Amino acid sequence: MRSSARRTGRWWNRRRLARDYEAHPHRSEAMIHLTMINLMTRRLTAEFTPHVARRLNNP
Protein backbone atom coordinates (compact mmCIF):
# COMPACT_ATOMS: atom_id res chain seq x y z
CA MET A 1 0.00 0.00 0.00
CA ARG A 2 2.80 2.36 0.80
CA SER A 3 4.36 2.11 -2.65
CA SER A 4 1.04 2.85 -4.35
CA ALA A 5 0.71 6.00 -2.26
CA ARG A 6 4.19 7.06 -3.33
CA ARG A 7 3.36 6.36 -6.97
CA THR A 8 0.20 8.42 -6.68
CA GLY A 9 2.15 11.28 -5.12
CA ARG A 10 4.74 11.15 -7.88
CA TRP A 11 1.98 11.08 -10.48
CA TRP A 12 0.44 14.21 -8.95
CA ASN A 13 3.78 15.98 -8.99
CA ARG A 14 4.22 15.32 -12.70
CA ARG A 15 0.76 16.64 -13.42
CA ARG A 16 -1.01 19.89 -12.92
CA LEU A 17 -1.72 19.13 -9.27
CA ALA A 18 1.84 19.88 -8.22
CA ARG A 19 0.82 23.53 -7.99
CA ASP A 20 -2.52 25.15 -7.39
CA TYR A 21 -3.27 27.32 -10.41
CA GLU A 22 -6.98 27.62 -9.76
CA ALA A 23 -8.46 30.77 -8.25
CA HIS A 24 -11.36 28.99 -6.57
CA PRO A 25 -11.07 26.07 -4.13
CA HIS A 26 -13.99 24.19 -5.70
CA ARG A 27 -12.12 24.09 -9.02
CA SER A 28 -9.03 22.71 -7.31
CA GLU A 29 -11.15 20.06 -5.64
CA ALA A 30 -12.76 19.15 -8.97
CA MET A 31 -9.32 18.83 -10.57
CA ILE A 32 -8.21 16.44 -7.81
CA HIS A 33 -11.35 14.34 -8.28
CA LEU A 34 -10.88 14.17 -12.06
CA THR A 35 -7.25 13.19 -11.65
CA MET A 36 -8.05 10.39 -9.21
CA ILE A 37 -10.89 9.12 -11.42
CA ASN A 38 -8.46 9.00 -14.34
CA LEU A 39 -5.81 7.22 -12.27
CA MET A 40 -8.20 4.61 -10.88
CA THR A 41 -9.79 4.00 -14.29
CA ARG A 42 -6.38 3.33 -15.80
CA ARG A 43 -5.55 0.94 -12.97
CA LEU A 44 -8.84 -0.93 -13.27
CA THR A 45 -8.65 -1.26 -17.05
CA ALA A 46 -4.94 -2.17 -17.00
CA GLU A 47 -3.92 0.69 -19.28
CA PHE A 48 -0.43 0.83 -17.85
CA THR A 49 2.90 1.40 -19.39
CA PRO A 50 4.87 -1.89 -19.46
CA HIS A 51 7.21 -0.98 -16.59
CA VAL A 52 4.30 -0.14 -14.30
CA ALA A 53 2.49 -3.38 -15.16
CA ARG A 54 5.66 -5.36 -14.36
CA ARG A 55 5.99 -3.62 -11.01
CA LEU A 56 2.39 -4.34 -10.06
CA ASN A 57 2.57 -7.99 -11.13
CA ASN A 58 5.85 -8.68 -9.30
CA PRO A 59 5.47 -7.29 -5.75
PDB file of N, CA, C and O in Angstrom:
ATOM      1  N   MET A   1       0.822  -1.194   0.000  1.00  0.00           N
ATOM      2  CA  MET A   1       0.000   0.000   0.000  1.00  0.00           C
ATOM      3  C   MET A   1       0.865   1.257   0.000  1.00  0.00           C
ATOM      4  O   MET A   1       0.527   2.259  -0.631  1.00  0.00           O
ATOM      5  N   ARG A   2       1.943   1.193   0.689  1.00  0.00           N
ATOM      6  CA  ARG A   2       2.802   2.356   0.801  1.00  0.00           C
ATOM      7  C   ARG A   2       3.378   2.771  -0.549  1.00  0.00           C
ATOM      8  O   ARG A   2       3.454   3.960  -0.858  1.00  0.00           O
ATOM      9  N   SER A   3       3.786   1.784  -1.352  1.00  0.00           N
ATOM     10  CA  SER A   3       4.360   2.109  -2.652  1.00  0.00           C
ATOM     11  C   SER A   3       3.321   2.707  -3.586  1.00  0.00           C
ATOM     12  O   SER A   3       3.650   3.574  -4.394  1.00  0.00           O
ATOM     13  N   SER A   4       2.067   2.260  -3.491  1.00  0.00           N
ATOM     14  CA  SER A   4       1.039   2.847  -4.354  1.00  0.00           C
ATOM     15  C   SER A   4       0.778   4.299  -3.962  1.00  0.00           C
ATOM     16  O   SER A   4       0.485   5.129  -4.822  1.00  0.00           O
ATOM     17  N   ALA A   5       0.881   4.606  -2.687  1.00  0.00           N
ATOM     18  CA  ALA A   5       0.714   5.998  -2.258  1.00  0.00           C
ATOM     19  C   ALA A   5       1.853   6.854  -2.790  1.00  0.00           C
ATOM     20  O   ALA A   5       1.634   7.992  -3.205  1.00  0.00           O
ATOM     21  N   ARG A   6       3.060   6.320  -2.779  1.00  0.00           N
ATOM     22  CA  ARG A   6       4.194   7.061  -3.331  1.00  0.00           C
ATOM     23  C   ARG A   6       4.028   7.276  -4.822  1.00  0.00           C
ATOM     24  O   ARG A   6       4.298   8.361  -5.336  1.00  0.00           O
ATOM     25  N   ARG A   7       3.576   6.225  -5.524  1.00  0.00           N
ATOM     26  CA  ARG A   7       3.360   6.359  -6.969  1.00  0.00           C
ATOM     27  C   ARG A   7       2.318   7.421  -7.261  1.00  0.00           C
ATOM     28  O   ARG A   7       2.479   8.220  -8.184  1.00  0.00           O
ATOM     29  N   THR A   8       1.250   7.432  -6.476  1.00  0.00           N
ATOM     30  CA  THR A   8       0.200   8.424  -6.677  1.00  0.00           C
ATOM     31  C   THR A   8       0.750   9.824  -6.437  1.00  0.00           C
ATOM     32  O   THR A   8       0.455  10.747  -7.197  1.00  0.00           O
ATOM     33  N   GLY A   9       1.540   9.984  -5.398  1.00  0.00           N
ATOM     34  CA  GLY A   9       2.150  11.282  -5.120  1.00  0.00           C
ATOM     35  C   GLY A   9       3.064  11.734  -6.236  1.00  0.00           C
ATOM     36  O   GLY A   9       3.049  12.902  -6.625  1.00  0.00           O
ATOM     37  N   ARG A  10       3.864  10.808  -6.757  1.00  0.00           N
ATOM     38  CA  ARG A  10       4.736  11.151  -7.878  1.00  0.00           C
ATOM     39  C   ARG A  10       3.920  11.524  -9.104  1.00  0.00           C
ATOM     40  O   ARG A  10       4.275  12.446  -9.838  1.00  0.00           O
ATOM     41  N   TRP A  11       2.826  10.806  -9.323  1.00  0.00           N
ATOM     42  CA  TRP A  11       1.976  11.081 -10.476  1.00  0.00           C
ATOM     43  C   TRP A  11       1.402  12.486 -10.367  1.00  0.00           C
ATOM     44  O   TRP A  11       1.350  13.219 -11.354  1.00  0.00           O
ATOM     45  N   TRP A  12       0.969  12.861  -9.160  1.00  0.00           N
ATOM     46  CA  TRP A  12       0.438  14.208  -8.951  1.00  0.00           C
ATOM     47  C   TRP A  12       1.499  15.256  -9.232  1.00  0.00           C
ATOM     48  O   TRP A  12       1.209  16.291  -9.833  1.00  0.00           O
ATOM     49  N   ASN A  13       2.720  14.999  -8.804  1.00  0.00           N
ATOM     50  CA  ASN A  13       3.783  15.977  -8.995  1.00  0.00           C
ATOM     51  C   ASN A  13       4.124  16.187 -10.459  1.00  0.00           C
ATOM     52  O   ASN A  13       4.546  17.278 -10.845  1.00  0.00           O
ATOM     53  N   ARG A  14       3.950  15.165 -11.274  1.00  0.00           N
ATOM     54  CA  ARG A  14       4.215  15.315 -12.701  1.00  0.00           C
ATOM     55  C   ARG A  14       3.078  16.037 -13.406  1.00  0.00           C
ATOM     56  O   ARG A  14       3.258  16.557 -14.507  1.00  0.00           O
ATOM     57  N   ARG A  15       1.950  16.070 -12.800  1.00  0.00           N
ATOM     58  CA  ARG A  15       0.764  16.641 -13.424  1.00  0.00           C
ATOM     59  C   ARG A  15       0.489  18.044 -12.892  1.00  0.00           C
ATOM     60  O   ARG A  15       1.286  18.623 -12.153  1.00  0.00           O
ATOM     61  N   ARG A  16      -0.616  18.546 -13.278  1.00  0.00           N
ATOM     62  CA  ARG A  16      -1.011  19.894 -12.921  1.00  0.00           C
ATOM     63  C   ARG A  16      -1.207  20.076 -11.418  1.00  0.00           C
ATOM     64  O   ARG A  16      -1.160  21.205 -10.931  1.00  0.00           O
ATOM     65  N   LEU A  17      -1.422  19.017 -10.689  1.00  0.00           N
ATOM     66  CA  LEU A  17      -1.724  19.128  -9.267  1.00  0.00           C
ATOM     67  C   LEU A  17      -0.512  19.472  -8.405  1.00  0.00           C
ATOM     68  O   LEU A  17      -0.652  19.680  -7.200  1.00  0.00           O
ATOM     69  N   ALA A  18       0.660  19.533  -9.002  1.00  0.00           N
ATOM     70  CA  ALA A  18       1.837  19.883  -8.219  1.00  0.00           C
ATOM     71  C   ALA A  18       1.741  21.314  -7.687  1.00  0.00           C
ATOM     72  O   ALA A  18       2.306  21.641  -6.643  1.00  0.00           O
ATOM     73  N   ARG A  19       1.026  22.148  -8.413  1.00  0.00           N
ATOM     74  CA  ARG A  19       0.817  23.529  -7.988  1.00  0.00           C
ATOM     75  C   ARG A  19      -0.652  23.862  -8.144  1.00  0.00           C
ATOM     76  O   ARG A  19      -1.344  23.303  -8.995  1.00  0.00           O
ATOM     77  N   ASP A  20      -1.106  24.756  -7.333  1.00  0.00           N
ATOM     78  CA  ASP A  20      -2.515  25.145  -7.389  1.00  0.00           C
ATOM     79  C   ASP A  20      -2.653  26.396  -8.250  1.00  0.00           C
ATOM     80  O   ASP A  20      -2.358  27.504  -7.803  1.00  0.00           O
ATOM     81  N   TYR A  21      -3.102  26.208  -9.485  1.00  0.00           N
ATOM     82  CA  TYR A  21      -3.265  27.317 -10.410  1.00  0.00           C
ATOM     83  C   TYR A  21      -4.687  27.871 -10.403  1.00  0.00           C
ATOM     84  O   TYR A  21      -4.951  28.905 -11.016  1.00  0.00           O
ATOM     85  N   GLU A  22      -5.577  27.212  -9.735  1.00  0.00           N
ATOM     86  CA  GLU A  22      -6.980  27.616  -9.756  1.00  0.00           C
ATOM     87  C   GLU A  22      -7.239  28.735  -8.746  1.00  0.00           C
ATOM     88  O   GLU A  22      -6.649  28.766  -7.666  1.00  0.00           O
ATOM     89  N   ALA A  23      -8.129  29.646  -9.119  1.00  0.00           N
ATOM     90  CA  ALA A  23      -8.455  30.767  -8.246  1.00  0.00           C
ATOM     91  C   ALA A  23      -9.474  30.374  -7.180  1.00  0.00           C
ATOM     92  O   ALA A  23      -9.509  30.964  -6.099  1.00  0.00           O
ATOM     93  N   HIS A  24     -10.297  29.382  -7.484  1.00  0.00           N
ATOM     94  CA  HIS A  24     -11.362  28.993  -6.569  1.00  0.00           C
ATOM     95  C   HIS A  24     -11.120  27.582  -6.031  1.00  0.00           C
ATOM     96  O   HIS A  24     -10.764  26.681  -6.790  1.00  0.00           O
ATOM     97  N   PRO A  25     -11.311  27.389  -4.733  1.00  0.00           N
ATOM     98  CA  PRO A  25     -11.075  26.072  -4.132  1.00  0.00           C
ATOM     99  C   PRO A  25     -11.924  24.955  -4.737  1.00  0.00           C
ATOM    100  O   PRO A  25     -11.457  23.820  -4.838  1.00  0.00           O
ATOM    101  N   HIS A  26     -13.153  25.250  -5.139  1.00  0.00           N
ATOM    102  CA  HIS A  26     -13.995  24.188  -5.702  1.00  0.00           C
ATOM    103  C   HIS A  26     -13.441  23.690  -7.034  1.00  0.00           C
ATOM    104  O   HIS A  26     -13.648  22.530  -7.390  1.00  0.00           O
ATOM    105  N   ARG A  27     -12.751  24.539  -7.765  1.00  0.00           N
ATOM    106  CA  ARG A  27     -12.122  24.090  -9.017  1.00  0.00           C
ATOM    107  C   ARG A  27     -10.915  23.200  -8.730  1.00  0.00           C
ATOM    108  O   ARG A  27     -10.679  22.213  -9.427  1.00  0.00           O
ATOM    109  N   SER A  28     -10.161  23.558  -7.705  1.00  0.00           N
ATOM    110  CA  SER A  28      -9.029  22.713  -7.313  1.00  0.00           C
ATOM    111  C   SER A  28      -9.513  21.344  -6.870  1.00  0.00           C
ATOM    112  O   SER A  28      -8.921  20.323  -7.220  1.00  0.00           O
ATOM    113  N   GLU A  29     -10.588  21.326  -6.102  1.00  0.00           N
ATOM    114  CA  GLU A  29     -11.153  20.061  -5.640  1.00  0.00           C
ATOM    115  C   GLU A  29     -11.644  19.226  -6.822  1.00  0.00           C
ATOM    116  O   GLU A  29     -11.441  18.012  -6.854  1.00  0.00           O
ATOM    117  N   ALA A  30     -12.281  19.866  -7.780  1.00  0.00           N
ATOM    118  CA  ALA A  30     -12.758  19.150  -8.969  1.00  0.00           C
ATOM    119  C   ALA A  30     -11.588  18.572  -9.755  1.00  0.00           C
ATOM    120  O   ALA A  30     -11.680  17.460 -10.276  1.00  0.00           O
ATOM    121  N   MET A  31     -10.493  19.314  -9.843  1.00  0.00           N
ATOM    122  CA  MET A  31      -9.317  18.825 -10.568  1.00  0.00           C
ATOM    123  C   MET A  31      -8.733  17.595  -9.877  1.00  0.00           C
ATOM    124  O   MET A  31      -8.309  16.653 -10.546  1.00  0.00           O
ATOM    125  N   ILE A  32      -8.708  17.595  -8.562  1.00  0.00           N
ATOM    126  CA  ILE A  32      -8.210  16.440  -7.815  1.00  0.00           C
ATOM    127  C   ILE A  32      -9.108  15.231  -8.058  1.00  0.00           C
ATOM    128  O   ILE A  32      -8.617  14.122  -8.268  1.00  0.00           O
ATOM    129  N   HIS A  33     -10.415  15.443  -8.031  1.00  0.00           N
ATOM    130  CA  HIS A  33     -11.349  14.340  -8.280  1.00  0.00           C
ATOM    131  C   HIS A  33     -11.173  13.774  -9.688  1.00  0.00           C
ATOM    132  O   HIS A  33     -11.137  12.557  -9.866  1.00  0.00           O
ATOM    133  N   LEU A  34     -11.064  14.642 -10.682  1.00  0.00           N
ATOM    134  CA  LEU A  34     -10.879  14.170 -12.060  1.00  0.00           C
ATOM    135  C   LEU A  34      -9.577  13.390 -12.213  1.00  0.00           C
ATOM    136  O   LEU A  34      -9.530  12.372 -12.904  1.00  0.00           O
ATOM    137  N   THR A  35      -8.534  13.872 -11.570  1.00  0.00           N
ATOM    138  CA  THR A  35      -7.246  13.190 -11.646  1.00  0.00           C
ATOM    139  C   THR A  35      -7.318  11.803 -11.022  1.00  0.00           C
ATOM    140  O   THR A  35      -6.800  10.841 -11.589  1.00  0.00           O
ATOM    141  N   MET A  36      -7.953  11.693  -9.867  1.00  0.00           N
ATOM    142  CA  MET A  36      -8.046  10.393  -9.209  1.00  0.00           C
ATOM    143  C   MET A  36      -8.959   9.439  -9.974  1.00  0.00           C
ATOM    144  O   MET A  36      -8.700   8.236 -10.015  1.00  0.00           O
ATOM    145  N   ILE A  37     -10.027   9.963 -10.582  1.00  0.00           N
ATOM    146  CA  ILE A  37     -10.885   9.124 -11.423  1.00  0.00           C
ATOM    147  C   ILE A  37     -10.084   8.578 -12.594  1.00  0.00           C
ATOM    148  O   ILE A  37     -10.186   7.397 -12.924  1.00  0.00           O
ATOM    149  N   ASN A  38      -9.297   9.425 -13.215  1.00  0.00           N
ATOM    150  CA  ASN A  38      -8.459   8.997 -14.335  1.00  0.00           C
ATOM    151  C   ASN A  38      -7.457   7.938 -13.891  1.00  0.00           C
ATOM    152  O   ASN A  38      -7.286   6.922 -14.565  1.00  0.00           O
ATOM    153  N   LEU A  39      -6.804   8.166 -12.774  1.00  0.00           N
ATOM    154  CA  LEU A  39      -5.809   7.221 -12.267  1.00  0.00           C
ATOM    155  C   LEU A  39      -6.432   5.865 -11.949  1.00  0.00           C
ATOM    156  O   LEU A  39      -5.894   4.828 -12.336  1.00  0.00           O
ATOM    157  N   MET A  40      -7.557   5.868 -11.251  1.00  0.00           N
ATOM    158  CA  MET A  40      -8.200   4.606 -10.880  1.00  0.00           C
ATOM    159  C   MET A  40      -8.767   3.883 -12.098  1.00  0.00           C
ATOM    160  O   MET A  40      -8.732   2.654 -12.154  1.00  0.00           O
ATOM    161  N   THR A  41      -9.286   4.624 -13.067  1.00  0.00           N
ATOM    162  CA  THR A  41      -9.791   4.001 -14.293  1.00  0.00           C
ATOM    163  C   THR A  41      -8.669   3.305 -15.037  1.00  0.00           C
ATOM    164  O   THR A  41      -8.841   2.187 -15.525  1.00  0.00           O
ATOM    165  N   ARG A  42      -7.526   3.957 -15.126  1.00  0.00           N
ATOM    166  CA  ARG A  42      -6.379   3.334 -15.797  1.00  0.00           C
ATOM    167  C   ARG A  42      -5.934   2.077 -15.058  1.00  0.00           C
ATOM    168  O   ARG A  42      -5.582   1.078 -15.685  1.00  0.00           O
ATOM    169  N   ARG A  43      -5.949   2.124 -13.740  1.00  0.00           N
ATOM    170  CA  ARG A  43      -5.547   0.941 -12.971  1.00  0.00           C
ATOM    171  C   ARG A  43      -6.537  -0.202 -13.145  1.00  0.00           C
ATOM    172  O   ARG A  43      -6.136  -1.358 -13.275  1.00  0.00           O
ATOM    173  N   LEU A  44      -7.819   0.113 -13.146  1.00  0.00           N
ATOM    174  CA  LEU A  44      -8.837  -0.928 -13.266  1.00  0.00           C
ATOM    175  C   LEU A  44      -8.903  -1.533 -14.662  1.00  0.00           C
ATOM    176  O   LEU A  44      -9.240  -2.708 -14.809  1.00  0.00           O
ATOM    177  N   THR A  45      -8.590  -0.758 -15.677  1.00  0.00           N
ATOM    178  CA  THR A  45      -8.648  -1.264 -17.049  1.00  0.00           C
ATOM    179  C   THR A  45      -7.288  -1.740 -17.539  1.00  0.00           C
ATOM    180  O   THR A  45      -7.156  -2.155 -18.690  1.00  0.00           O
ATOM    181  N   ALA A  46      -6.298  -1.688 -16.696  1.00  0.00           N
ATOM    182  CA  ALA A  46      -4.943  -2.170 -16.995  1.00  0.00           C
ATOM    183  C   ALA A  46      -4.309  -1.425 -18.163  1.00  0.00           C
ATOM    184  O   ALA A  46      -3.583  -2.018 -18.960  1.00  0.00           O
ATOM    185  N   GLU A  47      -4.580  -0.140 -18.264  1.00  0.00           N
ATOM    186  CA  GLU A  47      -3.922   0.685 -19.277  1.00  0.00           C
ATOM    187  C   GLU A  47      -2.641   1.269 -18.678  1.00  0.00           C
ATOM    188  O   GLU A  47      -2.544   2.471 -18.432  1.00  0.00           O
ATOM    189  N   PHE A  48      -1.689   0.414 -18.457  1.00  0.00           N
ATOM    190  CA  PHE A  48      -0.434   0.835 -17.854  1.00  0.00           C
ATOM    191  C   PHE A  48       0.662   0.845 -18.903  1.00  0.00           C
ATOM    192  O   PHE A  48       0.549   0.211 -19.952  1.00  0.00           O
ATOM    193  N   THR A  49       1.694   1.555 -18.608  1.00  0.00           N
ATOM    194  CA  THR A  49       2.900   1.400 -19.394  1.00  0.00           C
ATOM    195  C   THR A  49       3.536   0.084 -18.958  1.00  0.00           C
ATOM    196  O   THR A  49       3.301  -0.351 -17.831  1.00  0.00           O
ATOM    197  N   PRO A  50       4.324  -0.560 -19.798  1.00  0.00           N
ATOM    198  CA  PRO A  50       4.865  -1.889 -19.463  1.00  0.00           C
ATOM    199  C   PRO A  50       5.641  -1.937 -18.148  1.00  0.00           C
ATOM    200  O   PRO A  50       5.520  -2.915 -17.410  1.00  0.00           O
ATOM    201  N   HIS A  51       6.431  -0.915 -17.832  1.00  0.00           N
ATOM    202  CA  HIS A  51       7.215  -0.979 -16.594  1.00  0.00           C
ATOM    203  C   HIS A  51       6.321  -0.902 -15.360  1.00  0.00           C
ATOM    204  O   HIS A  51       6.653  -1.491 -14.331  1.00  0.00           O
ATOM    205  N   VAL A  52       5.219  -0.204 -15.436  1.00  0.00           N
ATOM    206  CA  VAL A  52       4.298  -0.137 -14.301  1.00  0.00           C
ATOM    207  C   VAL A  52       3.589  -1.475 -14.136  1.00  0.00           C
ATOM    208  O   VAL A  52       3.427  -1.950 -13.011  1.00  0.00           O
ATOM    209  N   ALA A  53       3.168  -2.086 -15.228  1.00  0.00           N
ATOM    210  CA  ALA A  53       2.491  -3.383 -15.161  1.00  0.00           C
ATOM    211  C   ALA A  53       3.425  -4.435 -14.561  1.00  0.00           C
ATOM    212  O   ALA A  53       2.986  -5.268 -13.768  1.00  0.00           O
ATOM    213  N   ARG A  54       4.697  -4.406 -14.928  1.00  0.00           N
ATOM    214  CA  ARG A  54       5.657  -5.364 -14.361  1.00  0.00           C
ATOM    215  C   ARG A  54       5.786  -5.157 -12.860  1.00  0.00           C
ATOM    216  O   ARG A  54       5.822  -6.122 -12.097  1.00  0.00           O
ATOM    217  N   ARG A  55       5.854  -3.908 -12.438  1.00  0.00           N
ATOM    218  CA  ARG A  55       5.989  -3.617 -11.012  1.00  0.00           C
ATOM    219  C   ARG A  55       4.786  -4.104 -10.227  1.00  0.00           C
ATOM    220  O   ARG A  55       4.938  -4.639  -9.129  1.00  0.00           O
ATOM    221  N   LEU A  56       3.595  -3.926 -10.773  1.00  0.00           N
ATOM    222  CA  LEU A  56       2.392  -4.342 -10.063  1.00  0.00           C
ATOM    223  C   LEU A  56       2.236  -5.857 -10.035  1.00  0.00           C
ATOM    224  O   LEU A  56       1.690  -6.403  -9.076  1.00  0.00           O
ATOM    225  N   ASN A  57       2.705  -6.541 -11.067  1.00  0.00           N
ATOM    226  CA  ASN A  57       2.572  -7.992 -11.127  1.00  0.00           C
ATOM    227  C   ASN A  57       3.650  -8.721 -10.338  1.00  0.00           C
ATOM    228  O   ASN A  57       3.467  -9.888  -9.991  1.00  0.00           O
ATOM    229  N   ASN A  58       4.751  -8.073 -10.049  1.00  0.00           N
ATOM    230  CA  ASN A  58       5.855  -8.685  -9.298  1.00  0.00           C
ATOM    231  C   ASN A  58       6.110  -7.881  -8.027  1.00  0.00           C
ATOM    232  O   ASN A  58       7.027  -7.061  -7.994  1.00  0.00           O
ATOM    233  N   PRO A  59       5.319  -8.102  -6.984  1.00  0.00           N
ATOM    234  CA  PRO A  59       5.471  -7.294  -5.750  1.00  0.00           C
ATOM    235  C   PRO A  59       6.773  -7.531  -5.032  1.00  0.00           C
ATOM    236  O   PRO A  59       7.024  -6.922  -3.992  1.00  0.00           O
TER     237      PRO A  59
END
